[in-house]
Amino acid sequence: MTAIDSAPPRQRVLLVTGLLGAGKTTALKVLEDLGWETIDNFPIRLLDRLIDSPDAPRSELRPPLAIGFDARTRGFDPNKVIDRVKKLVQRPDLELTTLFLDCGGAELERRYNETRRRHPMAQDLPVTAGIASERELLEPLRRWADMVISTTEFTSNDLQQAIRERFAHSAPAGTTVTVTSFGFSRGMPPIADLVFDMRFLDNPHWDPGLRPLTGRDAAVGEHIARDPAWEDAFGRIRDLVLTLLPRYAAQGKAYVNIAFGCTGGRHRSVYSAEQLAIALNEAGLTPTVIHRNLGSRAADLVEGKH
């Protein structure tokens, strides 16, 4: 046995930090579900001691460890954190990565107003002042981080999905496929590998009998399927997806997100997503189907001109 063969496995450590309200707690919860050991608000000055604690024999593979900290952490100093991490990444027994969660100021302000929480760095000042001070304080750490995820356009589910894609330490068998429908008028999905715009199809919204229905209803599906463009266009999309999925899997891509958009996200995109899911099932796959805007109100202003 060579020295390389006998070397103990490297401990995987992820430092999770970023702006308050950007999603650190959500990220740590997902990591815990993925099998990571997680610790939040950990005094970073004790990082070496935590990593070297004899919880398991050195010859055994320890679970990956995620450590959360932010500007509230006692003794927090970004430059000292960077100096400490620089030393740790040199260790041959560690695989250490730093993740920084960022978010736009306007979205952070909205989140604080929505939860009615005070920003810890702006107790007697507007929340914008606290966000600005925190961003300035954390800028060196953001520049240093190995990975930066901006959650400005993310829902909680979007962030959870992004964390799963990046940090699942054991990839699922095969490729996990998610098919999403959405309305362009309500914003693009932030996580999508393939996006298909179905607004070229005749819009069922302008049929009074179909307006209150959705793409899951047979009458709406029949209306869309009668469009002369449907059969050829959808057939090409289906064939493209079925061609690409095995190639994504061959490249080790564990998650593929396919999105169909229409104006409001209630008719054409929903029907298209459902039809692709049927085709994928027939091909032996088990996609997850998400209709993001299915419960949104049908409105002429949203749908635009007839």
C-alpha positions in Angstrom: 0.0 0.0 0.0 1.4 3.4 -1.0 1.5 6.5 1.3 -1.2 8.0 -0.8 -3.5 4.9 -0.4 -3.0 4.9 3.4 -3.7 8.6 3.8 -6.9 9.4 5.8 -9.8 10.8 3.8 -10.0 14.6 3.7 -12.5 16.3 6.0 -15.0 18.4 3.9 -15.7 21.7 5.5 -18.0 24.4 4.2 -18.0 27.9 5.7 -21.4 29.6 5.1 -21.6 33.4 5.5 -23.1 36.4 3.8 -25.5 39.3 4.4 -28.2 38.9 7.1 -31.5 38.0 5.4 -29.8 36.5 2.4 -30.7 32.9 3.3 -28.0 31.4 5.6 -30.4 29.6 7.9 -32.3 28.1 4.9 -29.0 27.0 3.4 -27.8 25.3 6.6 -31.2 23.5 7.0 -30.9 22.0 3.5 -27.3 21.0 4.1 -28.4 19.2 7.3 -31.0 17.3 5.3 -28.2 16.3 2.8 -26.3 14.7 5.7 -24.0 17.5 6.6 -23.2 18.3 10.3 -24.2 22.0 10.7 -23.4 24.6 13.3 -24.7 28.1 13.1 -23.3 31.4 14.7 -20.1 29.6 15.5 -17.2 31.7 16.9 -14.8 31.6 14.0 -11.8 32.0 16.3 -12.5 28.4 17.5 -12.6 26.9 14.0 -9.2 25.1 14.3 -10.3 23.6 17.6 -13.6 22.4 16.2 -12.0 20.8 13.1 -9.3 19.0 15.2 -11.8 17.7 17.8 -11.3 13.9 18.2 -14.9 13.0 17.5 -14.0 10.2 15.1 -10.8 8.2 14.4 -8.6 9.9 11.8 -8.9 6.9 9.6 -12.7 7.1 9.3 -14.5 9.4 6.9 -16.2 12.1 8.9 -19.5 13.6 7.7 -19.1 16.9 5.9 -19.2 19.9 8.2 -21.0 23.2 7.4 -20.3 26.2 9.7 -22.4 29.3 9.6 -21.3 32.7 10.8 -22.1 36.3 10.0 -21.6 39.9 11.2 -23.4 39.1 14.4 -20.9 36.4 15.4 -18.9 37.3 18.4 -15.4 38.7 17.5 -16.3 38.8 13.8 -13.6 40.3 11.7 -13.6 39.5 7.9 -9.8 40.0 7.5 -9.0 37.7 10.4 -11.4 35.1 9.0 -9.6 35.2 5.7 -6.2 34.9 7.4 -7.4 31.9 9.3 -9.0 30.2 6.3 -5.8 30.8 4.2 -3.9 28.7 6.8 -6.5 26.0 6.9 -6.8 25.5 3.1 -3.1 24.5 3.1 -3.8 21.5 5.3 -3.7 18.2 3.3 -6.4 16.7 5.5 -9.0 19.4 4.8 -11.2 20.2 1.8 -12.4 23.7 2.8 -14.8 25.9 0.8 -16.3 29.3 1.6 -19.9 30.1 0.4 -21.1 33.7 0.5 -24.8 34.4 0.2 -25.5 37.8 -1.3 -28.7 39.7 -2.0 -29.7 43.1 -3.5 -30.3 45.9 -1.1 -33.9 46.6 -2.2 -34.9 42.9 -1.7 -33.2 42.8 1.7 -35.1 45.9 2.7 -38.3 44.3 1.6 -37.6 41.2 3.6 -36.9 43.2 6.8 -40.0 45.2 6.3 -42.0 42.1 5.7 -40.8 40.4 8.9 -40.7 43.7 10.9 -37.3 42.8 12.2 -34.6 45.5 12.9 -31.3 45.2 11.2 -28.7 44.5 13.9 -26.4 47.2 12.5 -29.1 49.8 12.3 -31.0 49.8 15.6 -31.8 53.5 15.5 -31.3 54.1 11.8 -33.2 53.1 8.6 -32.7 49.5 7.6 -30.9 50.7 4.4 -28.1 52.2 6.6 -27.6 48.9 8.3 -27.5 47.0 5.0 -25.0 49.4 3.6 -22.7 49.2 6.7 -22.9 45.4 6.7 -22.2 45.2 2.9 -19.1 47.4 3.4 -17.9 45.3 6.3 -18.3 42.0 4.4 -16.9 43.0 1.1 -13.4 41.5 1.7 -15.0 38.2 2.6 -17.3 38.3 -0.5 -14.2 38.8 -2.7 -12.4 36.0 -1.0 -15.2 33.4 -1.1 -14.9 30.4 -3.4 -18.6 30.6 -4.3 -21.1 33.4 -4.3 -24.9 32.8 -4.6 -27.1 35.9 -5.0 -30.6 35.2 -3.6 -32.1 38.5 -4.9 -34.5 36.7 -7.3 -34.8 33.5 -5.3 -37.7 32.1 -3.4 -36.9 29.9 -0.5 -37.5 26.9 -2.7 -35.1 28.3 -5.3 -32.4 28.6 -2.7 -33.0 25.1 -1.4 -32.7 23.7 -4.9 -29.5 25.6 -5.6 -27.9 24.3 -2.4 -28.9 20.7 -3.2 -27.4 21.0 -6.7 -24.1 22.3 -5.4 -23.5 20.4 -2.2 -25.2 17.0 -2.3 -22.1 14.9 -1.4 -23.6 11.8 -2.9 -25.3 12.4 -6.2 -28.7 10.7 -6.8 -28.8 7.7 -9.2 -29.3 9.2 -12.6 -30.4 12.7 -13.3 -33.2 14.4 -11.3 -35.5 16.3 -13.7 -37.8 19.1 -12.7 -40.3 20.5 -15.2 -41.7 24.0 -14.2 -44.4 26.2 -15.7 -44.4 29.9 -15.1 -45.7 33.2 -16.3 -43.3 35.7 -17.9 -45.4 38.5 -16.5 -44.6 37.3 -13.0 -40.8 36.9 -13.6 -38.5 34.3 -14.9 -37.6 31.3 -12.8 -34.1 31.9 -11.4 -33.0 28.3 -11.8 -33.6 26.8 -15.2 -31.3 24.9 -17.6 -33.7 25.0 -20.5 -36.5 27.6 -21.0 -39.2 27.3 -23.7 -41.4 30.3 -24.5 -44.9 29.0 -25.4 -46.4 32.5 -26.1 -46.5 31.7 -29.8 -49.5 29.5 -29.2 -53.1 30.7 -29.3 -54.0 32.0 -25.8 -56.9 30.2 -24.1 -57.3 33.2 -21.8 -59.3 35.1 -24.5 -61.9 32.4 -24.6 -64.4 33.2 -21.9 -65.2 29.6 -21.3 -61.6 28.6 -20.9 -60.3 31.7 -18.9 -61.1 30.3 -15.4 -59.7 26.9 -16.3 -56.0 25.9 -16.4 -53.7 23.9 -18.6 -54.6 20.8 -16.5 -58.2 20.9 -17.8 -59.0 18.8 -20.9 -60.8 21.7 -22.6 -57.8 23.9 -22.4 -55.5 21.1 -23.6 -57.8 20.5 -26.6 -57.7 24.2 -27.5 -53.9 24.4 -27.4 -53.5 21.1 -29.3 -55.7 22.5 -32.1 -53.2 25.3 -32.7 -51.4 24.5 -36.0 -48.1 25.2 -34.5 -48.5 22.9 -31.5 -47.7 19.5 -32.8 -44.5 20.3 -34.7 -43.1 22.7 -32.1 -43.8 20.5 -29.1 -42.5 17.4 -30.9 -39.2 19.2 -31.6 -39.0 20.4 -27.9 -39.7 16.8 -26.7 -37.1 15.3 -29.0 -34.5 17.9 -28.0 -35.0 17.3 -24.3 -34.9 13.5 -24.7 -31.6 13.9 -26.7 -30.0 16.2 -24.1 -30.9 14.4 -20.9 -28.6 11.4 -21.4 -25.8 13.7 -22.4 -26.3 15.8 -19.3 -26.2 12.6 -17.2 -23.0 11.5 -19.0 -21.4 14.8 -17.9 -22.4 14.1 -14.3 -25.1 16.7 -14.1 -27.3 15.5 -11.2 -30.2 18.0 -11.7 -31.8 19.3 -14.9 -34.5 22.0 -14.6 -36.8 22.6 -17.6 -39.1 25.5 -17.7 -42.1 26.4 -19.9 -43.3 30.0 -19.9 -46.4 31.7 -21.2 -47.8 35.1 -20.3 -49.7 34.4 -17.1 -48.5 30.9 -16.3 -51.9 29.3 -16.1 -52.7 27.8 -19.6 -50.1 27.2 -22.3 -47.1 26.7 -20.1 -49.0 24.4 -17.8 -50.3 22.2 -20.6 -46.8 22.1 -22.2 -45.2 21.1 -18.9 -47.8 18.4 -18.3 -47.3 17.0 -21.8 -43.5 16.9 -21.4 -43.8 15.1 -18.1 -46.0 12.4 -19.8 -43.3 12.0 -22.5 -40.5 11.8 -19.9 -42.5 9.2 -18.0 -42.9 7.2 -21.2 -39.1 7.3 -21.6 -38.6 5.8 -18.2 -37.9 9.0 -16.2 -39.8 10.3 -13.2 -39.8 14.1 -13.4 -41.1 16.5 -10.7 -43.6 18.9 -12.1 -44.1 22.4 -10.5 -46.7 24.9 -11.7 -45.4 28.1 -10.2 -48.2 30.5 -11.1 -51.1 28.0 -11.4 -52.9 29.7 -8.5 -52.5 33.3 -9.8 -55.5 35.3 -10.8 -56.4 35.4 -14.5 -56.3 39.1 -15.5 -56.6 40.8 -18.9 -53.9 43.4 -18.0 -51.4 40.6 -17.3 -52.3 38.8 -20.6 -51.9 41.9 -22.7 -53.7 42.6 -25.9 -55.8 39.9 -27.6 
